[in-house]
């Protein structure tokens, strides 16, 4: 499967338009030149489109909300010119994270599985934010200013393959000089890594995370690399790590650490439990494991294990047993959105979908437009055969998350079951546009316009979307 994806992406990206030599020169960082700005954004959009089409992106709202919250806590403390970052979560068990031109930061679910504390997780995220803020990709591109258009296309292909399947696959899939260029582009230099470490630690400290989480995570990676021998974590293929670098980051921490201990939030453990259940052994094996952890530990660790036990019970169709555990946790963490959504899942699994919907509605009144509550409720409304209500929820979510192709797909299905054909074609068009098929998107927008009555409130919007799709299709044909 990975080889098929690799070959497909290479064939697609090898047809990128030629970049004249005069446009292939990168001005000084921060000068606002063409490649440093417009071309980086264009590369980011190419990567994003291909990842949407080919990578196993995670649509779990709880994971996305937690990752976005982590980014939002750190971004105000980073020297970013553009603070709009697109987060991606890829459903891969490997330990990997990446930053792509155009302000895209992605993680593999394996990172959540490996990082035992949220401070370790935050250390990797802060490091990637630092790479973006220092425009390290642009600096590497400047070194490749004599590259041919073919090499530029290869670099882009390698970036996508690295993000989707791991750096080794991305490099190995392309042969000859092109592979060498990609290898050089993907591998951050020692100086860039040290710069990202230094700035990442500072970002963590200012955002309230324990900066010691970064060297702790690096040590965990090195330990894993020793255990895996010839197959170290994917992250180390593009972010070379040595004992001296770990020692350097640990020394830097003392300059920024402001307290002896740092609190941890339950939220990290909730999302980590979900990932562990998905990528670990069978859920049945986790029931006794989480039960033992709960009984042997205290405080937050015991509560995290109790949630894990409940999640494992839900996954093994024993939702009735999970409900009391979740209600107990909600007594201690009153109003916690993730626990509310988890309890709703348990009620739904126990044939109490109506009660689950009522629970979510109550909490949505307090947290309107919340992603986790809204998407969980929309899914339950579909199960209750209430597609009108589900479509309204999905539509609100697409306004806040217009770049999520899975939401447009869900809206299309709900609108179809509700008999709203104009909305079906509109949603399909938006999804196809995100996936890079502008001509098919234009056909969907055209059908929506043809079906819309003269007084339809969205007729002007549909005309604008049709024009945008046609312009995109025309640009694609010229390549």
C-alpha positions in Angstrom: 0.0 0.0 0.0 2.7 2.5 0.9 4.6 1.7 -2.3 1.5 2.3 -4.3 0.9 5.7 -2.6 4.5 6.6 -3.1 4.5 5.9 -6.8 1.2 7.7 -7.3 2.4 10.8 -5.5 5.7 10.9 -7.5 3.8 10.7 -10.8 1.4 13.5 -9.7 4.1 15.8 -8.4 6.6 15.2 -11.2 4.3 17.3 -13.3 4.7 20.4 -11.2 5.2 23.6 -13.3 8.8 24.6 -14.1 10.2 27.3 -11.9 12.3 29.7 -13.8 15.8 30.2 -12.5 15.1 33.8 -11.6 12.2 32.7 -9.4 14.2 29.9 -7.8 16.4 32.2 -5.7 15.5 32.6 -2.1 16.0 36.1 -0.7 17.3 36.7 2.8 15.0 35.2 5.5 12.4 37.7 6.6 12.7 39.9 3.6 9.3 38.9 2.3 10.5 37.8 -1.1 8.6 35.6 -3.5 9.9 32.2 -2.5 10.0 32.9 1.2 6.3 33.8 1.1 4.2 32.9 -2.0 6.1 29.9 -3.1 6.2 28.4 0.4 2.4 28.8 0.7 2.0 27.2 -2.7 4.2 24.3 -1.7 2.2 24.0 1.5 -1.1 23.8 -0.4 0.3 21.1 -2.7 1.4 19.0 0.3 -1.9 19.6 2.0 -4.0 18.6 -1.0 -2.0 15.4 -1.6 -2.1 14.4 2.1 -5.9 14.9 2.1 -6.1 12.6 -0.8 -3.7 9.9 0.2 -2.8 10.0 3.9 -4.9 8.3 6.6 -5.9 11.6 8.3 -7.6 11.4 11.7 -11.0 12.9 12.0 -11.4 12.1 15.7 -12.6 15.5 17.1 -11.1 14.9 20.5 -7.6 14.3 19.1 -7.9 17.3 16.8 -9.2 19.6 19.6 -6.4 18.6 21.9 -3.7 19.1 19.3 -5.2 22.5 18.3 -5.3 23.6 21.9 -1.6 22.7 22.3 -0.8 24.8 19.3 -2.9 27.7 20.5 -1.1 27.7 23.8 2.3 27.9 22.2 1.8 30.0 19.0 1.5 33.4 20.9 5.0 32.8 22.3 6.6 31.9 19.0 8.2 34.5 16.6 5.9 33.6 13.7 5.1 36.1 11.0 2.0 34.2 10.2 0.2 32.7 13.2 -2.4 30.7 11.2 -1.2 27.1 11.4 -2.9 24.1 9.8 -2.7 21.1 12.1 -2.8 17.5 10.7 -3.0 14.2 12.5 -2.0 11.1 10.5 -3.2 7.7 11.6 0.2 6.0 11.7 1.7 4.1 14.6 5.2 5.4 13.9 6.8 8.1 16.1 6.9 11.1 13.8 6.1 14.8 13.5 6.8 17.3 10.7 6.6 21.0 9.7 5.8 21.8 6.1 6.1 25.2 4.3 2.9 27.1 4.4 2.5 26.8 8.2 1.5 23.1 8.3 2.4 21.1 11.4 1.5 17.4 11.5 2.0 14.5 13.9 1.6 10.8 13.6 -0.6 9.2 16.3 2.4 7.2 17.3 3.8 10.3 18.9 0.9 10.4 21.4 1.4 6.7 22.1 5.1 7.2 22.8 5.1 10.5 24.8 4.1 9.5 28.4 3.4 13.1 29.5 1.9 16.1 27.8 5.2 18.0 28.4 7.1 15.4 26.4 4.4 15.7 23.6 4.6 19.5 23.8 8.4 19.3 23.4 8.1 17.8 20.0 5.3 20.2 18.9 7.4 23.3 20.2 10.4 22.0 18.2 8.3 21.9 15.0 6.9 25.4 15.7 10.4 26.6 16.1 11.4 25.1 12.7 8.5 27.0 11.1 9.2 30.3 12.9 12.9 30.2 11.7 12.0 29.4 8.1 14.4 26.5 8.1 12.8 25.0 5.0 13.3 28.3 3.1 17.0 28.4 4.2 17.5 24.9 2.9 15.8 25.8 -0.4 18.2 28.7 -0.7 21.1 26.3 -0.6 19.4 24.4 -3.5 18.9 27.6 -5.6 20.5 25.9 -8.6 18.0 23.0 -8.5 16.2 22.1 -11.6 12.4 22.1 -11.7 12.5 18.3 -11.6 14.4 18.4 -8.3 11.9 20.8 -6.8 9.1 18.4 -7.8 11.0 15.6 -6.2 11.6 17.6 -3.0 7.8 18.2 -2.8 7.1 14.5 -3.4 9.6 13.6 -0.7 8.0 16.0 1.8 4.6 14.4 1.2 5.8 10.9 1.4 7.7 11.7 4.6 4.6 13.2 6.2 2.3 10.3 5.1 4.5 7.2 5.4 7.7 8.0 7.2 10.9 9.6 5.9 12.6 6.3 4.9 9.8 5.6 2.5 9.8 9.1 1.2 13.6 9.0 0.4 13.8 5.4 -0.8 10.9 5.7 -3.2 12.8 8.2 -5.4 16.1 7.1 -7.0 19.3 8.9 -8.2 20.2 12.5 -7.8 16.6 13.4 -6.9 16.8 11.2 -3.8 20.0 12.9 -2.8 18.3 16.3 -3.1 15.3 15.2 -1.1 17.5 13.6 1.5 19.4 16.9 1.9 16.2 18.9 2.1 14.5 16.7 4.6 17.4 16.3 7.0 17.6 19.4 9.1 21.2 20.6 9.7 22.8 20.3 13.1 22.7 24.1 13.4 18.9 24.2 12.6 18.2 21.4 15.1 20.1 23.3 17.8 18.2 26.5 17.0 14.9 24.7 17.0 15.8 23.1 20.4 16.8 26.4 21.9 13.7 28.3 20.7 11.4 25.4 21.4 12.4 25.2 25.0 11.8 29.0 25.3 8.3 28.6 23.7 7.4 25.7 26.1 8.4 27.7 29.2 6.5 30.8 28.2 3.4 28.7 27.4 3.4 27.1 30.8 4.8 23.7 29.8 7.7 22.0 31.6 10.7 22.6 29.3 12.3 19.5 30.7 9.8 17.6 28.6 11.9 18.1 25.5 15.1 16.4 26.6 13.0 13.7 28.3 11.3 13.0 25.0 14.6 13.0 23.2 16.0 10.5 25.7 12.9 8.3 25.1 13.6 8.4 21.3 17.2 7.5 21.7 16.2 4.6 24.0 13.7 3.4 21.4 16.3 3.7 18.7 18.7 1.4 20.6 15.9 -1.1 21.1 14.9 -1.0 17.4 18.4 -1.3 16.1 18.2 -0.7 12.3 14.7 0.7 12.5 14.9 3.8 14.8 11.8 6.1 15.2 10.9 7.8 11.9 11.4 11.2 13.5 15.1 10.6 13.9 15.6 10.1 10.1 14.9 13.8 9.5 15.8 15.2 13.0 19.3 13.7 13.8 19.7 13.2 17.5 22.8 12.6 19.5 23.7 12.2 23.1 25.5 15.5 23.1 22.4 17.2 21.7 20.3 15.7 24.5 22.8 16.9 27.1 22.7 20.4 25.5 18.9 20.6 25.7 19.0 19.4 29.3 21.5 22.1 30.2 19.4 24.8 28.5 16.3 23.8 30.5 17.7 25.1 33.8 17.7 28.6 32.3 13.9 28.5 31.7 12.5 26.1 34.3 10.5 28.3 36.8 9.2 25.7 39.3 10.1 22.3 40.7 7.1 20.5 39.2 4.4 21.2 36.6 0.8 20.2 36.6 -0.5 17.8 33.9 -4.0 17.9 32.4 -6.3 14.9 32.3 -7.0 15.8 28.6 -3.7 14.5 27.4 -4.2 11.1 29.0 -7.7 10.9 27.6 -6.5 11.3 24.0 -3.5 9.1 24.6 -5.7 6.3 25.9 -7.7 6.5 22.7 -4.6 6.2 20.6 -3.2 3.4 22.7 -6.4 1.4 22.3 -6.3 2.0 18.6 -2.7 1.0 17.9 -2.0 -1.4 20.8 -3.1 -4.9 21.3 -6.7 -6.0 21.2 -8.9 -3.8 23.6 -9.6 -6.8 25.8 -5.9 -6.9 26.8 -6.2 -3.3 28.0 -9.1 -3.9 30.4 -7.0 -5.7 33.0 -4.0 -3.4 32.4 -6.0 -0.2 33.0 -7.7 -1.8 36.0 -4.3 -2.7 37.5 -3.0 0.8 36.9 -6.1 2.4 38.5 -5.7 0.3 41.6 -2.0 0.8 42.0 -1.9 4.5 41.4 -3.5 7.7 42.8 -4.6 11.1 41.8 -4.4 12.0 38.1 -2.7 8.7 37.1 -5.5 6.7 38.7 -8.1 8.9 37.0 -6.4 8.5 33.6 -6.4 4.7 34.1 -10.1 4.7 35.0 -10.8 6.5 31.8 -8.7 4.0 29.9 -10.7 1.2 31.5 -14.0 2.8 30.4 -12.7 3.4 26.9 -11.5 -0.3 26.6 -14.9 -1.5 27.9 -16.7 0.6 25.2 -14.4 -0.8 22.5 -15.3 -4.4 23.6 -19.1 -3.7 23.5 -19.3 -3.5 27.2 -20.6 0.1 27.3 -23.0 -0.6 30.2 -20.0 -1.4 32.5 -18.1 1.8 31.3 -20.9 4.2 32.2 -20.4 4.1 36.0 -16.7 4.7 35.6 -17.3 7.8 33.4 -20.0 9.2 35.7 -17.6 8.9 38.7 -14.9 10.8 36.7 -17.4 13.5 35.8 -18.2 14.0 39.5 -14.5 14.8 39.9 -14.0 16.8 36.7 -17.4 18.4 36.4 -18.2 19.6 32.9 -15.0 18.2 31.3 -15.9 18.2 27.6 -13.9 15.1 26.7 -15.4 13.1 29.5 -18.9 14.2 28.5 -18.3 13.1 24.9 -16.9 9.8 26.2 -20.0 9.2 28.4 -22.2 10.0 25.3 -20.3 7.3 23.4 -20.9 4.8 26.2 -24.7 5.7 26.4 -24.9 5.4 22.6 -23.2 2.0 22.8 -25.7 0.9 25.4 -28.7 1.7 23.2 -29.3 5.0 25.0 -28.7 7.3 22.0 -31.5 9.6 23.0 -30.0 10.2 26.5 -26.6 10.7 24.8 -28.0 13.4 22.6 -29.7 15.1 25.5 -26.4 15.1 27.5 -24.5 16.6 24.6 -27.2 19.3 23.9 -27.0 20.4 27.5 -23.2 20.9 27.4 -23.4 22.5 23.9 -25.6 25.2 25.5 -22.6 26.1 27.7 -19.9 25.5 24.9 -21.6 26.4 21.6 -19.8 25.3 18.5 -17.4 23.1 20.4 -15.9 20.6 17.9 -15.9 17.5 20.1 -19.5 18.0 21.4 -20.9 19.1 18.0 -19.4 16.3 16.0 -20.3 13.6 18.5 -23.8 14.9 18.6 -24.1 15.1 14.8 -23.0 11.5 14.5 -25.6 10.5 17.1 -28.3 12.5 15.3 -27.6 10.4 12.2 -27.9 7.2 14.2 -31.3 8.4 15.5 -32.4 9.1 11.9 -32.5 12.8 12.4 -30.5 13.9 9.3 -31.9 17.5 9.3 -30.5 18.1 12.8 -27.2 16.4 11.9 -26.9 18.5 8.7 -27.3 21.7 10.7 -24.5 20.7 13.1 -22.2 19.6 10.3 -22.9 22.8 8.4 -21.9 24.9 11.5 -18.7 22.9 11.8 -17.7 23.5 8.2 -17.8 27.2 8.8 -15.2 26.9 11.6 -13.3 24.0 9.9 -13.7 24.6 6.1 -10.5 22.7 5.4 -11.7 19.4 6.8 -12.8 17.2 3.9 -14.3 14.6 6.2 -16.8 17.2 7.6 -17.9 18.1 4.1 -18.4 14.4 3.3 -20.5 14.0 6.5 -22.6 17.1 5.6 -23.2 15.7 2.1 -24.4 12.4 3.5 -26.7 14.1 6.1 -28.1 16.5 3.5 -28.7 13.7 1.1 -30.7 11.7 3.7 -32.6 14.9 4.5 -33.4 15.5 0.8 -31.5 18.8 0.5 -30.0 18.2 -2.9 -28.6 21.8 -3.3 -26.6 21.3 -0.1 -25.5 17.8 -1.2 -23.9 19.2 -4.4 -22.4 22.2 -2.5 -20.8 19.9 0.1 -19.5 17.5 -2.5 -18.0 20.4 -4.5 -16.2 21.8 -1.4 -14.8 18.3 -0.6 -13.6 17.8 -4.2 -11.9 21.2 -4.2 -10.0 20.3 -1.1 -8.9 17.1 -2.7 -7.6 18.9 -5.7 -10.2 17.8 -8.3 -11.3 21.3 -9.4 -13.1 20.2 -12.5 -15.3 17.7 -10.6 -15.9 20.4 -8.0 -17.1 22.8 -10.6 -19.6 20.2 -11.9 -21.0 19.8 -8.4 -21.3 23.6 -7.9 -23.0 23.9 -11.3 -25.5 21.2 -10.4 -26.2 23.0 -7.1 -26.9 26.2 -9.0 -29.2 24.5 -11.4 -31.2 22.9 -8.6 -31.4 26.1 -6.5 -34.6 28.1 -6.8 -34.3 31.7 -7.8 -34.7 33.0 -4.3 -32.2 30.5 -2.7 -30.2 32.2 -0.1 -26.9 30.6 -1.2 -27.1 31.3 -4.9 -24.5 34.1 -4.8 -22.2 31.9 -2.7 -22.5 29.0 -5.2 -21.7 31.3 -8.1 -18.5 32.4 -6.3 -17.5 28.8 -5.5 -18.1 27.8 -9.1 -15.9 30.7 -10.3 -13.2 29.7 -7.9 -13.3 26.1 -9.0 -13.2 27.1 -12.7 -10.2 29.3 -12.0 -8.4 26.5 -10.2 -9.2 24.0 -13.0 -7.9 26.5 -15.6 -4.6 26.8 -13.6 -4.3 23.1 -13.4 -4.7 22.6 -17.1 -2.0 25.1 -17.8 0.6 23.1 -15.9 
